């Protein structure tokens, strides 16, 4: 199953609002706040790579108050 981790930078003070929006999206498995360069990390899975890309491009990246994203697509079969 195609999976990606998306690192987000958000406008200060809007983290909870963004987390609530992300949790409504299809395929969002986990949302966690983080300290450091990025404000949160989102794990997303989908049935196909096209659906995964669609969720990231047309849903996650369109949420207001998200300033930037960095997407890491998992290599299936490598690792665990």
Residue, then its C-alpha position, 0 to 999 in steps of 0.5 A: x500500500x503506497x504510504x508517505x510521510x508529509x512534513x509541514x510548516x504551519x502558521x503559528x497558532x493554527x496547529x490544532x485547526x490544521x490537525x483537525x482538517x488533516x484528520x478529516x482527509x481520506x488516507x490520513x493515518x496519523x498526525x503528530x506535532x513536532x519540535x524542530x524545523x517542521x511543525x508536524x508530521x502526517x502519515x498518509x496511505x492510499x490504495x494506489x500511488x495516484x490516490x496518494x499523490x492526489x491526497x497530498x497535492x489536492x487536499x493536504x497542500x490546499x489547507x489554509x495556514x500550511x506554509x510549506x510541505x516536504x513529502x517523503x514517499x516510502x519505498x514499498x518492500x524495503x525495511x520492515 
